[in-house]
């Protein structure tokens, strides 16, 4: 109720604001309460996870491609540009999306530059894997490959590299989130040994 009051007082567009809420699929009473409050389930998201039994083998990169970690303050916009074109955004960009993305993704309390991996050919950013160490598991927050480079196994190689890095850091458990309708990504994760361990349902309400 308080969120709706704020949303009505400060609408994001002339038509109002869209509120979002994520709820585990097993939280049946809570989901029913959301529906009674006017929320509608619009998407399903899976948490995919792997628990590595041993150190994954080293990976090799295609000729001409090099891997490095991000230089904060230098690469920020380049990385955001790749992410923005790799994912489907629902709302029009009002010029503040980059700032919001950077403020959330690069918060000092959880951002570790050494876990943001950039794959390049010369000055072109080809792919990236933006990861976080959550103490008991490694998390792949955003994985993206530029469209003209897709179909060459780069996403698979990036993930295998990330698995190896986390295992070496004492984190054999690695997880990520994926939209349930993204069958290409789901099949990729399953081929690499990841399994669905949880489902979250996304609810929307326009106010």
C-alpha positions in Angstrom: 0.0 0.0 0.0 2.8 2.4 0.9 4.6 1.7 -2.4 1.4 2.4 -4.3 1.0 5.8 -2.5 4.5 6.8 -3.6 4.0 5.5 -7.1 0.8 7.6 -7.4 2.4 10.7 -6.0 5.4 10.4 -8.3 4.3 8.7 -11.5 7.1 7.7 -13.9 5.0 8.4 -17.0 1.8 10.3 -17.8 0.0 6.9 -17.6 1.3 6.2 -14.1 3.8 3.7 -12.8 4.2 0.0 -13.1 4.9 -1.8 -9.8 6.8 -5.1 -9.8 7.0 -7.9 -7.2 8.9 -11.2 -7.3 7.6 -14.1 -5.3 8.7 -17.7 -5.0 6.3 -20.1 -6.7 6.0 -22.0 -3.4 4.7 -19.0 -1.6 1.1 -19.7 -2.5 -0.6 -17.5 0.2 1.6 -14.6 -0.5 0.9 -14.9 -4.3 -2.8 -15.0 -3.6 -2.5 -11.8 -1.5 -0.8 -10.1 -4.4 -3.5 -11.1 -6.8 -6.2 -9.8 -4.5 -4.3 -6.5 -4.4 -4.6 -6.3 -8.2 -1.3 -7.8 -9.3 -1.0 -10.1 -12.3 1.6 -12.7 -12.8 3.4 -11.9 -16.1 6.7 -13.9 -16.1 8.5 -16.8 -14.5 12.2 -16.8 -13.7 14.3 -19.8 -12.8 17.4 -20.0 -10.5 19.8 -22.3 -12.2 22.7 -23.7 -10.1 25.6 -26.0 -10.3 27.7 -27.5 -7.5 31.1 -28.4 -8.9 32.8 -31.6 -7.6 36.2 -30.7 -9.0 38.1 -27.9 -10.7 36.8 -27.4 -14.2 39.4 -27.6 -17.0 41.1 -24.5 -18.4 39.3 -22.9 -21.4 40.8 -21.6 -24.6 39.6 -18.5 -26.4 39.2 -18.2 -30.2 42.2 -16.6 -31.9 42.2 -12.8 -31.7 40.1 -12.6 -28.6 41.5 -11.6 -25.2 40.0 -11.7 -21.8 40.5 -9.1 -19.1 38.6 -7.6 -16.1 36.8 -4.3 -16.0 38.5 -0.9 -15.4 35.9 1.0 -13.3 35.3 4.5 -14.6 36.8 3.6 -18.0 34.7 0.6 -19.3 31.4 1.3 -17.6 29.5 2.7 -20.6 31.0 0.2 -23.0 29.8 -2.7 -20.8 26.4 -1.1 -20.3 26.0 -0.6 -24.1 26.6 -4.4 -24.6 24.1 -5.3 -21.8 21.5 -2.9 -23.1 21.6 -4.4 -26.6 21.7 -8.0 -25.3 18.6 -7.8 -23.1 15.1 -6.7 -23.9 14.2 -3.6 -22.0 10.5 -3.0 -21.3 10.4 0.8 -20.9 11.8 3.6 -23.0 15.2 4.9 -21.8 14.8 8.4 -20.3 18.5 8.9 -20.1 18.8 7.7 -16.5 19.0 3.9 -17.2 22.8 3.9 -17.3 23.1 5.8 -14.0 20.6 3.4 -12.4 22.3 0.4 -13.8 25.8 1.6 -12.6 24.5 2.6 -9.2 22.9 -0.8 -8.6 25.5 -3.1 -10.3 28.6 -1.3 -9.0 27.6 -0.7 -5.4 30.7 -0.6 -3.2 29.2 -3.2 -0.8 29.2 -6.0 -3.4 31.0 -4.9 -6.6 34.3 -6.7 -7.2 36.1 -5.5 -10.4 38.1 -8.8 -10.6 34.9 -10.7 -11.2 33.7 -8.6 -14.1 35.1 -10.4 -17.2 35.3 -8.7 -20.6 36.1 -10.5 -23.8 37.4 -8.3 -26.6 38.7 -8.3 -30.1 40.9 -5.2 -30.2 38.8 -2.3 -28.9 35.5 -4.1 -29.6 33.7 -5.6 -26.5 32.5 -9.0 -27.7 31.1 -10.5 -24.5 31.0 -10.0 -20.8 30.2 -11.9 -17.6 29.4 -9.7 -14.6 29.7 -11.8 -11.5 29.5 -11.4 -7.7 30.9 -13.3 -4.7 28.1 -13.8 -2.2 30.3 -15.7 0.3 28.5 -19.0 0.1 28.1 -19.1 -3.7 29.1 -17.3 -6.9 26.5 -15.4 -8.8 26.5 -14.6 -12.5 24.3 -11.5 -12.6 24.6 -10.6 -16.3 26.1 -12.7 -19.2 26.0 -11.1 -22.7 27.4 -11.8 -26.1 27.2 -9.2 -28.9 24.7 -10.4 -31.5 27.2 -10.7 -34.4 29.4 -13.0 -32.3 26.6 -15.4 -31.2 26.6 -19.0 -32.2 30.3 -19.5 -31.7 30.2 -21.0 -28.2 31.4 -17.8 -26.4 28.7 -17.8 -23.7 29.5 -21.5 -22.9 33.2 -20.8 -22.7 32.6 -17.7 -20.6 30.6 -19.7 -18.1 33.1 -22.5 -17.9 35.7 -19.9 -17.2 33.6 -18.4 -14.5 33.0 -21.8 -12.9 36.7 -22.4 -12.7 37.4 -19.0 -11.1 34.7 -19.4 -8.5 35.9 -23.0 -7.7 39.4 -21.6 -7.2 38.0 -19.1 -4.8 36.4 -21.8 -2.7 32.9 -21.4 -4.1 32.0 -24.6 -5.9 28.3 -23.5 -6.0 27.5 -21.1 -8.8 24.1 -19.8 -9.7 22.3 -17.4 -12.0 18.8 -16.3 -13.0 17.0 -16.8 -16.3 13.7 -16.0 -17.8 11.7 -19.2 -18.2 10.9 -18.4 -21.8 14.5 -18.1 -22.8 14.8 -21.7 -24.0 18.2 -21.1 -25.8 19.8 -20.0 -22.5 18.1 -22.7 -20.5 19.4 -25.4 -22.8 22.9 -23.9 -22.6 22.9 -23.9 -18.8 21.6 -27.4 -18.7 24.3 -28.6 -21.1 26.9 -27.2 -18.7 25.4 -29.1 -15.8 23.2 -26.5 -14.2 19.8 -27.4 -12.8 16.7 -25.5 -11.9 16.5 -25.2 -8.1 13.9 -22.5 -7.6 11.3 -20.5 -9.5 10.2 -16.9 -8.9 7.1 -15.4 -10.4 7.0 -11.8 -11.5 3.9 -9.8 -10.7 3.0 -6.4 -12.2 0.4 -3.8 -11.3 -0.2 -0.5 -13.1 -1.1 2.4 -10.8 
